Amino acid sequence: SKDLKEAMEVLIEQKRQKLSTVEKLDEHMDFASQLIFAQNRGDLTAENVNQCVLEMMIAAPDTLSVTLFFMLILIAEHPTVEEEMMREIEMVMGKQELQS
């Protein structure tokens, strides 16, 4: 866990450096950027930022898989919604082959 924490600190520092050199900040505003700016304002500590990012990295795969599972169940239970989704995919993708 110590190695993971240290790796997260390195990644956050890299993000902080990148933010300090970009010309158009709005193109790089994401969750980690918001946390870094909150720390800069004094709203969060460095430990708060590290913990938030770490939790997002660890928790995201589990919550994503559960969310996708329930989304697929709901789509299967509502065939008209599935048909609308397929029409939209075909409209956007045209004749292109779908890829994962």
C-alpha positions as CSV (number, residue, x, y, z in Angstrom):
1,S,0.0,0.0,0.0
2,K,2.9,2.3,0.7
3,D,4.2,1.8,-2.9
4,L,0.7,2.6,-4.3
5,K,0.5,5.7,-2.2
6,E,4.0,6.9,-3.4
7,A,3.1,6.1,-7.0
8,M,-0.1,8.2,-6.6
9,E,1.9,11.1,-5.2
10,V,4.2,10.9,-8.2
11,L,1.3,10.9,-10.7
12,I,-0.4,13.8,-8.9
13,E,2.8,15.8,-9.0
14,Q,3.1,15.1,-12.7
15,K,-0.4,16.4,-13.2
16,R,0.4,19.5,-11.2
17,Q,3.4,20.2,-13.4
18,K,1.4,19.7,-16.5
19,L,-1.3,22.1,-15.3
20,S,1.4,24.7,-14.6
21,T,2.6,24.6,-18.2
22,V,-0.7,24.4,-20.3
23,E,-1.9,27.4,-22.2
24,K,-5.6,26.6,-22.2
25,L,-6.5,25.4,-18.8
26,D,-10.1,24.6,-19.6
27,E,-9.0,21.7,-21.9
28,H,-7.3,20.0,-18.9
29,M,-9.9,20.5,-16.2
30,D,-10.8,17.1,-14.8
31,F,-11.4,15.7,-11.4
32,A,-7.8,15.5,-10.4
33,S,-7.3,19.1,-11.6
34,Q,-10.2,20.3,-9.5
35,L,-8.7,18.6,-6.5
36,I,-5.2,20.1,-7.1
37,F,-6.8,23.6,-7.4
38,A,-8.8,23.0,-4.2
39,Q,-5.5,22.2,-2.5
40,N,-3.9,25.4,-3.9
41,R,-6.8,27.4,-2.5
42,G,-6.3,25.7,0.9
43,D,-9.6,23.9,0.8
44,L,-7.8,20.4,0.8
45,T,-4.5,19.1,2.1
46,A,-2.1,17.2,-0.1
47,E,-3.1,14.0,1.9
48,N,-6.8,14.8,1.0
49,V,-6.0,15.0,-2.7
50,N,-3.9,11.8,-2.7
51,Q,-6.6,9.9,-0.8
52,C,-9.4,11.1,-3.2
53,V,-7.5,10.2,-6.3
54,L,-6.4,6.8,-4.8
55,E,-10.0,6.0,-3.9
56,M,-11.2,6.9,-7.3
57,M,-8.6,4.6,-8.9
58,I,-9.4,1.7,-6.6
59,A,-13.2,2.1,-6.5
60,A,-13.9,2.9,-10.1
61,P,-13.6,-0.6,-11.6
62,D,-16.0,-2.1,-9.0
63,T,-18.6,0.6,-9.3
64,L,-18.3,0.7,-13.1
65,S,-18.9,-3.1,-13.4
66,V,-22.0,-2.9,-11.2
67,T,-23.4,0.1,-13.0
68,L,-22.8,-1.6,-16.4
69,F,-24.5,-4.8,-15.2
70,F,-27.7,-2.9,-14.1
71,M,-27.7,-0.8,-17.2
72,L,-27.6,-4.0,-19.4
73,I,-30.4,-5.5,-17.3
74,L,-32.6,-2.4,-17.8
75,I,-31.9,-2.3,-21.5
76,A,-32.9,-6.0,-21.7
77,E,-36.1,-5.3,-19.8
78,H,-37.0,-2.4,-22.2
79,P,-36.7,-3.5,-25.8
80,T,-38.0,-0.2,-27.2
81,V,-35.1,1.6,-25.5
82,E,-32.7,-1.0,-26.9
83,E,-34.1,-0.4,-30.4
84,E,-33.7,3.4,-30.0
85,M,-30.1,2.9,-28.9
86,M,-29.4,0.7,-31.8
87,R,-30.9,3.2,-34.3
88,E,-28.7,6.0,-32.8
89,I,-25.6,3.8,-33.0
90,E,-26.3,3.0,-36.6
91,M,-27.0,6.7,-37.3
92,V,-23.7,7.8,-35.8
93,M,-21.6,4.9,-37.0
94,G,-23.1,4.4,-40.4
95,K,-21.5,1.4,-42.2
96,Q,-18.4,1.4,-39.9
97,E,-17.7,-1.8,-38.1
98,L,-18.2,-1.5,-34.3
99,Q,-15.1,-2.0,-32.2
100,S,-14.6,-2.4,-28.5
